[in-house]
Amino acid sequence: MSVRILALVGSLRAGSHNRQLAEAAVKLAPEGAEVVLYEGLADVPFYNEDIDVEGGVPAAAAALREAARGADAFLFFSPEYNGTIPAVLKNAIDWLSRPYGAGAFGGKPVAVVGTAFGQYGGVWAQDDTRKAVGIAGGKVIEDIKLSIPGSVTRFAETHPVDDAEVAAQLTEVVARLHGNVGEAAAA
Ligand SMILES: Cc1cc2nc3c(=O)[nH]c(=O)nc-3n(C[C@H](O)[C@H](O)[C@H](O)COP(=O)(O)O)c2cc1C
């Protein structure tokens, strides 16, 4: 049975380099693993406890939860917005964190990577994502890290899948996350 890794991207723009990284991960997934790029984040309303009640959960939020429950692991792709995590990704984490103690992360392995224009590749945003997902119930694999600087120039002409260094790094990220699913199952 193939391991299902749900990819969540923190940029909604069509030409997002983080989205391109996720597309590369889809293509580079090793035998036995499948990376699925989640497409519905733009439609998820801001988290609000008043609507997170039986019969009131918006369809887009319910669909996100269902996709997360069907995943074996999560791979976040985060750019950096003003020194931290973009709102779209934080909003997804908030929806997936509830019901409290029974959220959709369910202790499953999570890795966070990304690219940003700054010289550190969005490391603050990716660190903040790790922090939030860990609190939300994911098992963050802290030593899987990939922060690629200079997004706008590095990927201006070259899709990440065609960048040999990035493709090799991403292949390792997905393989290691896949390996953590196996370890979690065996434990
Ligand atoms: C609102 C906003 C805030 C940003 N803040 C940062 C920042 O704090 N650090 C950084 O390195 N880049 C910052 N950037 C630049 C992004 O890293 C860059 O545009 C990146 O490629 C966006 O990711 P995407 O290509 O996946 O859309 C910011 C961009 C926007 C739109």
The ligand as an SDF file (V2000), in Angstrom:
LIG
                    3D

 31 33  0  0  0  0  0  0  0  0999 V2000
    3.3690   39.9110    1.8100 C   0  0  0  0  0  0  0  0  0  0  0  0
    4.7650   39.4230    1.5170 C   0  0  0  0  0  0  0  0  0  0  0  0
    5.7100   39.4370    2.5230 C   0  0  0  0  0  0  0  0  0  0  0  0
    6.9910   38.9360    2.2860 C   0  0  0  0  0  0  0  0  0  0  0  0
    7.8960   38.8760    3.3150 N   0  0  0  0  0  0  0  0  0  0  0  0
    9.0720   38.2290    3.1360 C   0  0  0  0  0  0  0  0  0  0  0  0
    9.9410   37.9590    4.2360 C   0  0  0  0  0  0  0  0  0  0  0  0
    9.6770   38.3050    5.3750 O   0  0  0  0  0  0  0  0  0  0  0  0
   11.0780   37.2670    3.9800 N   0  0  0  0  0  0  0  0  0  0  0  0
   11.4080   36.8350    2.7170 C   0  0  0  0  0  0  0  0  0  0  0  0
   12.4510   36.1960    2.5540 O   0  0  0  0  0  0  0  0  0  0  0  0
   10.6130   37.0970    1.6590 N   0  0  0  0  0  0  0  0  0  0  0  0
    9.4540   37.7670    1.8370 C   0  0  0  0  0  0  0  0  0  0  0  0
    8.6050   37.9700    0.7690 N   0  0  0  0  0  0  0  0  0  0  0  0
    9.0200   37.5320   -0.5720 C   0  0  0  0  0  0  0  0  0  0  0  0
    8.6740   36.0780   -0.7770 C   0  0  0  0  0  0  0  0  0  0  0  0
    9.6050   35.2710   -0.0800 O   0  0  0  0  0  0  0  0  0  0  0  0
    8.7340   35.6830   -2.2470 C   0  0  0  0  0  0  0  0  0  0  0  0
    7.8640   36.4930   -2.9900 O   0  0  0  0  0  0  0  0  0  0  0  0
    8.3870   34.2150   -2.4280 C   0  0  0  0  0  0  0  0  0  0  0  0
    8.8120   33.7790   -3.6860 O   0  0  0  0  0  0  0  0  0  0  0  0
    6.9150   33.9860   -2.2520 C   0  0  0  0  0  0  0  0  0  0  0  0
    6.6360   32.6010   -2.3840 O   0  0  0  0  0  0  0  0  0  0  0  0
    5.8820   32.0180   -3.6690 P   0  0  0  0  0  0  0  0  0  0  0  0
    6.8250   32.1700   -4.8370 O   0  0  0  0  0  0  0  0  0  0  0  0
    5.6570   30.6050   -3.3220 O   0  0  0  0  0  0  0  0  0  0  0  0
    4.6360   32.8130   -3.8690 O   0  0  0  0  0  0  0  0  0  0  0  0
    7.3400   38.4730    0.9870 C   0  0  0  0  0  0  0  0  0  0  0  0
    6.3630   38.5010   -0.0350 C   0  0  0  0  0  0  0  0  0  0  0  0
    5.1010   38.9680    0.2140 C   0  0  0  0  0  0  0  0  0  0  0  0
    4.0740   38.9310   -0.8830 C   0  0  0  0  0  0  0  0  0  0  0  0
  1  2  1  0
  2  3  1  0
  2 30  2  0
  3  4  2  0
  4  5  1  0
  4 28  1  0
  5  6  2  0
  6  7  1  0
  6 13  1  0
  7  8  2  0
  7  9  1  0
  9 10  1  0
 10 11  2  0
 10 12  1  0
 12 13  2  0
 13 14  1  0
 14 15  1  0
 14 28  1  0
 15 16  1  0
 16 17  1  0
 16 18  1  0
 18 19  1  0
 18 20  1  0
 20 21  1  0
 20 22  1  0
 22 23  1  0
 23 24  1  0
 24 25  2  0
 24 26  1  0
 24 27  1  0
 28 29  2  0
 29 30  1  0
 30 31  1  0
M  END
$$$$
